[in-house]
Amino acid sequence: MKRNLVVAAAAAVTISACSGLRDALNAHTDWVARAGNTELTVAQLSTLLGKSRAPIRKDIAKSIANVWVDYQLLGYAAAHNDSLSDPKQIDEAMWPAIANLKARKWYEIVSKSWGVEDTTAAQRQWESGQILAADHILLLTQGMNDTQKAGVKKKIDAIRARVTPANFADMAKTNSQDQATAKSGGSLGLFPRGSMVPEFEKALIALKPGQISPVIQTQYGYHIIRRPTYEQIKGQLLQASKGRSVSVAESTYLAKLERNGKIEVKKGAVATVRALGNDPDAYRRDNTLLATSTAGNFTTSRLVGWLETLPPQARVLDQIKQSPDSLLVQLVRNFVKNELVLKQADSAKVTIDPSELAQLHASFVNAVHSAWSQLAVTPTSLSDSAKSEGDREKLAARRIDDYFTRMVQEQAPFVPVPTPLSNILREKYKYSFNDAGLDRVVQEASKIRSSADSARSAGQPQTAVPFGLQQPRTPAASSTPPSASSTTRGGKK
């Protein structure tokens, strides 16, 4: 009996210990993100994601959590009457945009003499047929049967009977079904030999300048072609020759810049860049050396900053994940060239006009006030409803959570937070993400989705993401790549 009691007691201790461990683990994974003094729970995000039209993936969950963090930090700043308008902080947050502006100013200076119109070369290319030009009237026949095509042929024959060199442009505007060229009188502009389908090009080359072709059939339909005279397209030819001159000069300039800049991409840079593509947040303050040049050391954090100057539609993070090593090396080299251009600009004492800088500051402050207003957390509205700082924090957090919920449910519009603003918020105030919590969100959201309306699930767009987020944002204020499942970042306030 005594032995059984000992065994039972030991079992009870074991069960209790397991229960305690389970509770501890659950406590560690019941939240996804924290911002200020507010928490986004697994249950909250799982429900929102599971009932949304978004694909249930960890990167999507992280994107949504990133938006929540930005919104909550905006509310936290408003509750503390932080205007977020310090010029020095704005300049630091917007350095990529300022650097880009300075580099463009220098580029405009050095490229002034690059464009040269070469009349002789332009005429030679035209007369040799290397460069062609054409105007056309097109009636489409794609997808038609023979009877329908015969009807179109009859119609274009009637048009051809009325077309003359004098009225060609007007006839094209009225009759051509090529929407891209009809408004310009059917002009296809300049193009190199071999660009068009064989039937079209053969008919064009057979014409003398100024002549109009008979009706020509291609895979697209029936065409009437006019070959312009040299005088008619001389301006375009000279502009094209100038463009080629600029292209050659630019290539020469960049090649010399790279050669004299002594760019050296470091071993291991590719692996670091590829990891950055998976989690830019982890590399904002990472000083891993990617390359060296006469402009100095090029670090991972510097690359993150330059990437922010690219438009979202470039989907650069997706490209980084999918590109071969050789292209990632070239990516690093290209951004180091940006640094070399910037160094030349600094050496030439190129500066940003005070008016331009003031405009950047004003646009930043306007973005702050616009976001506050749309999220209903302006400092004034919070102060009117809550007197103490703590009460204002709670009120702002509630309003943000309410708006965030409605937004993910597509009942309220997405409020963009520009990256420089996000950078300042995350630099000043504490925030964190819980990787284990994100994993749980995916699990729980999948359960919710599977029990939802099967018809809606079947019709779910595979690329639909709430409020247009298509890839993880590039957030601010991170340290070296996190090794723990929970990472705390940002300021201490």
ZAMARGU-4260 file (C-alpha; in steps of 0.2 Angstrom, whole numbers, plus 5000, padded with zeros to 4 digits):
<rodrens>
0) 5000/5000/5000 | 5014/5012/5005 | 5023/5008/4988 | 5007/5012/4979 | 5005/5028/4988
5) 5022/5033/4983 | 5019/5029/4965 | 5003/5038/4965 | 5011/5053/4973 | 5025/5053/4960
10) 5013/5051/4946 | 5003/5066/4953 | 5019/5076/4954 | 5023/5071/4936 | 5006/5076/4930
15) 5007/5092/4939 | 5024/5096/4931 | 5017/5092/4914 | 5002/5103/4917 | 5013/5117/4922
20) 5025/5115/4908 | 5010/5115/4896 | 5003/5130/4904 | 5019/5139/4902 | 5021/5134/4884
25) 5003/5140/4880 | 5007/5156/4889 | 5022/5159/4878 | 5012/5156/4862 | 4996/5164/4866
30) 5002/5181/4859 | 5008/5186/4842 | 5014/5204/4844 | 5016/5218/4857 | 5016/5236/4854
35) 5018/5249/4868 | 5007/5241/4882 | 4995/5232/4871 | 4995/5214/4865 | 4989/5205/4849
40) 4983/5188/4854 | 4984/5172/4844 | 4965/5170/4846 | 4962/5188/4840 | 4973/5186/4824
45) 4968/5168/4821 | 4949/5173/4820 | 4953/5187/4809 | 4964/5178/4797 | 4953/5162/4797
50) 4938/5172/4792 | 4946/5183/4779 | 4949/5179/4761 | 4968/5179/4763 | 4979/5164/4761
55) 4983/5156/4778 | 5002/5157/4778 | 5015/5163/4791 | 5021/5177/4780 | 5004/5184/4778
60) 5001/5183/4797 | 5017/5192/4800 | 5012/5206/4787 | 4995/5208/4796 | 5004/5209/4813
65) 5016/5222/4806 | 5002/5233/4802 | 4994/5231/4819 | 5011/5236/4827 | 5012/5251/4816
70) 4994/5256/4821 | 4996/5253/4839 | 5012/5263/4840 | 5004/5277/4831 | 4990/5277/4844
75) 5003/5276/4858 | 5013/5291/4851 | 4996/5301/4850 | 4992/5296/4868 | 5009/5303/4874
80) 5006/5319/4863 | 5022/5315/4853 | 5021/5325/4837 | 5033/5314/4828 | 5039/5329/4819
85) 5057/5331/4825 | 5067/5336/4809 | 5083/5326/4815 | 5073/5310/4817 | 5064/5313/4801
90) 5080/5315/4791 | 5088/5299/4799 | 5072/5289/4795 | 5071/5296/4777 | 5090/5295/4773
95) 5087/5283/4758 | 5075/5295/4750 | 5087/5310/4754 | 5101/5300/4747 | 5092/5295/4732
100) 5087/5313/4729 | 5105/5319/4730 | 5111/5305/4719 | 5098/5310/4706 | 5104/5328/4707
105) 5122/5323/4704 | 5117/5312/4689 | 5108/5326/4681 | 5124/5336/4682 | 5136/5323/4675
110) 5123/5318/4661 | 5120/5335/4654 | 5132/5332/4640 | 5128/5314/4636 | 5114/5316/4623
115) 5120/5320/4606 | 5109/5320/4590 | 5118/5312/4576 | 5109/5317/4560 | 5121/5307/4549
120) 5119/5291/4559 | 5100/5293/4560 | 5098/5295/4541 | 5110/5280/4538 | 5100/5269/4549
125) 5084/5274/4541 | 5090/5272/4523 | 5098/5255/4526 | 5082/5248/4534 | 5090/5245/4551
130) 5077/5256/4559 | 5059/5255/4552 | 5043/5265/4555 | 5025/5262/4550 | 5007/5268/4552
135) 4993/5256/4551 | 4974/5253/4551 | 4970/5236/4559 | 4953/5227/4559 | 4955/5212/4571
140) 4950/5194/4566 | 4957/5184/4580 | 4944/5170/4586 | 4933/5173/4570 | 4927/5159/4558
145) 4929/5161/4539 | 4912/5169/4536 | 4916/5182/4549 | 4933/5185/4542 | 4926/5187/4525
150) 4914/5201/4532 | 4929/5210/4540 | 4939/5208/4523 | 4925/5217/4514 | 4924/5231/4527
155) 4943/5234/4526 | 4943/5234/4507 | 4930/5248/4507 | 4941/5257/4519 | 4957/5255/4508
160) 4947/5262/4493 | 4945/5278/4503 | 4962/5280/4511 | 4974/5293/4504 | 4991/5299/4511
165) 4982/5315/4516 | 4968/5307/4526 | 4977/5291/4533 | 4979/5297/4551 | 4960/5302/4552
170) 4955/5286/4544 | 4966/5277/4557 | 4958/5286/4571 | 4941/5282/4565 | 4942/5264/4559
175) 4958/5256/4567 | 4954/5243/4581 | 4972/5244/4587 | 4968/5254/4602 | 4986/5257/4607
180) 4989/5267/4590 | 4972/5273/4584 | 4973/5289/4593 | 4990/5293/4586 | 4984/5291/4568
185) 4990/5273/4568 | 5008/5277/4571 | 5018/5262/4577 | 5033/5273/4580 | 5051/5267/4576
190) 5056/5249/4578 | 5071/5238/4573 | 5070/5227/4558 | 5064/5210/4564 | 5052/5216/4577
195) 5036/5213/4567 | 5028/5197/4561 | 5035/5192/4544 | 5020/5196/4533 | 5019/5214/4540
200) 5037/5218/4538 | 5038/5211/4521 | 5024/5222/4515 | 5032/5237/4524 | 5049/5235/4516
205) 5041/5233/4499 | 5034/5251/4501 | 5043/5267/4496 | 5042/5281/4509 | 5025/5289/4508
210) 5017/5274/4500 | 5001/5265/4506 | 5000/5246/4505 | 4986/5235/4499 | 4976/5225/4512
215) 4988/5213/4521 | 4983/5199/4532 | 4992/5193/4548 | 4988/5182/4563 | 4980/5198/4570
220) 4969/5203/4556 | 4969/5214/4541 | 4981/5229/4540 | 4983/5244/4529 | 5001/5250/4531
225) 5008/5267/4527 | 5027/5269/4527 | 5032/5287/4533 | 5044/5298/4524 | 5061/5302/4532
230) 5055/5320/4535 | 5040/5314/4544 | 5049/5304/4556 | 5066/5314/4557 | 5062/5320/4574
235) 5059/5303/4581 | 5075/5297/4573 | 5086/5311/4580 | 5078/5308/4597 | 5082/5289/4596
240) 5100/5293/4591 | 5101/5305/4606 | 5094/5291/4617 | 5107/5279/4610 | 5121/5292/4614
245) 5115/5294/4632 | 5114/5275/4634 | 5132/5273/4628 | 5138/5287/4639 | 5129/5280/4654
250) 5136/5263/4652 | 5154/5270/4650 | 5151/5281/4666 | 5145/5266/4676 | 5159/5255/4670
255) 5172/5267/4675 | 5163/5270/4692 | 5163/5252/4696 | 5181/5250/4690 | 5188/5264/4700
260) 5177/5260/4715 | 5185/5244/4718 | 5169/5235/4722 | 5172/5218/4731 | 5157/5208/4736
265) 5161/5197/4752 | 5160/5179/4753 | 5144/5174/4762 | 5135/5190/4756 | 5123/5180/4745
270) 5117/5169/4760 | 5114/5185/4770 | 5105/5194/4757 | 5094/5178/4754 | 5090/5178/4773
275) 5086/5196/4772 | 5073/5192/4759 | 5064/5181/4772 | 5064/5193/4786 | 5070/5211/4783
280) 5064/5216/4801 | 5079/5206/4808 | 5092/5215/4798 | 5088/5233/4800 | 5102/5236/4812
285) 5113/5221/4806 | 5130/5227/4802 | 5136/5211/4792 | 5148/5217/4779 | 5141/5213/4762
290) 5154/5222/4751 | 5168/5235/4751 | 5172/5249/4739 | 5181/5266/4739 | 5164/5273/4746
295) 5167/5262/4762 | 5159/5247/4769 | 5142/5242/4763 | 5132/5233/4776 | 5116/5223/4777
300) 5107/5238/4786 | 5112/5249/4772 | 5105/5237/4759 | 5088/5237/4768 | 5088/5256/4768
305) 5091/5256/4749 | 5078/5243/4746 | 5065/5254/4754 | 5067/5266/4739 | 5060/5253/4727
310) 5041/5254/4723 | 5031/5240/4731 | 5026/5233/4714 | 5044/5228/4711 | 5041/5214/4724
315) 5060/5214/4727 | 5059/5203/4742 | 5050/5189/4732 | 5064/5192/4718 | 5077/5190/4731
320) 5070/5173/4737 | 5069/5166/4719 | 5085/5174/4711 | 5100/5164/4707 | 5116/5168/4717
325) 5124/5177/4702 | 5109/5190/4702 | 5110/5193/4721 | 5129/5197/4719 | 5124/5209/4705
330) 5110/5216/4716 | 5124/5220/4729 | 5135/5228/4716 | 5122/5239/4709 | 5118/5246/4726
335) 5136/5249/4730 | 5137/5259/4714 | 5123/5270/4722 | 5135/5273/4736 | 5149/5277/4724
340) 5137/5290/4715 | 5133/5297/4732 | 5151/5299/4737 | 5154/5308/4720 | 5139/5319/4724
345) 5146/5323/4742 | 5163/5327/4734 | 5155/5339/4722 | 5146/5347/4737 | 5129/5343/4730
350) 5116/5347/4743 | 5097/5346/4744 | 5088/5363/4743 | 5081/5368/4760 | 5064/5370/4751
355) 5065/5352/4745 | 5070/5346/4763 | 5055/5356/4770 | 5044/5348/4758 | 5050/5331/4763
360) 5047/5335/4781 | 5030/5342/4778 | 5024/5327/4768 | 5030/5316/4783 | 5020/5326/4796
365) 5005/5326/4784 | 5006/5307/4784 | 5007/5306/4803 | 4991/5318/4804 | 4982/5309/4790
370) 4985/5292/4799 | 4980/5298/4816 | 4964/5305/4808 | 4959/5290/4799 | 4962/5279/4814
375) 4952/5291/4825 | 4967/5293/4837 | 4972/5311/4835 | 4980/5318/4851 | 4966/5330/4853
380) 4952/5317/4851 | 4961/5307/4864 | 4963/5321/4876 | 4945/5326/4875 | 4939/5309/4880
385) 4953/5304/4893 | 4963/5315/4904 | 4977/5304/4911 | 4991/5297/4900 | 4986/5279/4905
390) 4968/5281/4900 | 4973/5289/4884 | 4984/5274/4880 | 4969/5262/4884 | 4957/5272/4873
395) 4969/5273/4858 | 4973/5254/4859 | 4954/5251/4859 | 4951/5262/4844 | 4965/5254/4835
400) 4959/5237/4838 | 4942/5241/4833 | 4948/5249/4817 | 4961/5235/4813 | 4947/5222/4815
405) 4935/5231/4803 | 4950/5233/4791 | 4954/5215/4790 | 4936/5211/4788 | 4936/5223/4773
410) 4924/5235/4782 | 4936/5249/4783 | 4950/5255/4771 | 4968/5251/4773 | 4978/5266/4781
415) 4996/5266/4774 | 5010/5270/4786 | 5025/5275/4776 | 5041/5266/4780 | 5050/5281/4787
420) 5036/5284/4799 | 5036/5266/4804 | 5055/5267/4807 | 5053/5281/4819 | 5039/5273/4829
425) 5049/5257/4831 | 5065/5266/4835 | 5056/5276/4849 | 5044/5264/4857 | 5045/5246/4862
430) 5037/5232/4851 | 5040/5213/4849 | 5034/5198/4838 | 5032/5180/4844 | 5037/5168/4831
435) 5029/5153/4840 | 5013/5163/4842 | 5013/5166/4823 | 5015/5147/4820 | 5000/5145/4832
440) 4990/5157/4822 | 4993/5147/4806 | 4987/5132/4815 | 4971/5139/4823 | 4966/5150/4808
445) 4967/5134/4797 | 4955/5126/4808 | 4943/5141/4808 | 4944/5142/4789 | 4941/5123/4787
450) 4925/5125/4796 | 4919/5140/4787 | 4907/5140/4772 | 4914/5128/4759 | 4908/5138/4745
455) 4917/5153/4750 | 4933/5143/4753 | 4932/5135/4736 | 4930/5153/4728 | 4944/5161/4738
460) 4957/5170/4727 | 4974/5162/4730 | 4982/5179/4730 | 4969/5189/4740 | 4977/5198/4754
465) 4968/5210/4766 | 4971/5228/4762 | 4983/5224/4747 | 4998/5217/4757 | 5007/5206/4745
470) 5023/5203/4754 | 5031/5206/4771 | 5034/5225/4773 | 5052/5231/4777 | 5049/5237/4795
475) 5061/5246/4806 | 5071/5244/4822 | 5078/5227/4823 | 5094/5219/4830 | 5104/5205/4823
480) 5094/5189/4817 | 5084/5183/4831 | 5088/5165/4838 | 5073/5164/4850 | 5055/5162/4846
485) 5050/5178/4854 | 5059/5194/4849 | 5058/5211/4857 | 5063/5226/4848 | 5061/5245/4847
490) 5063/5259/4860 | 5061/5258/4879 | 5047/5270/4882
</rodrens>
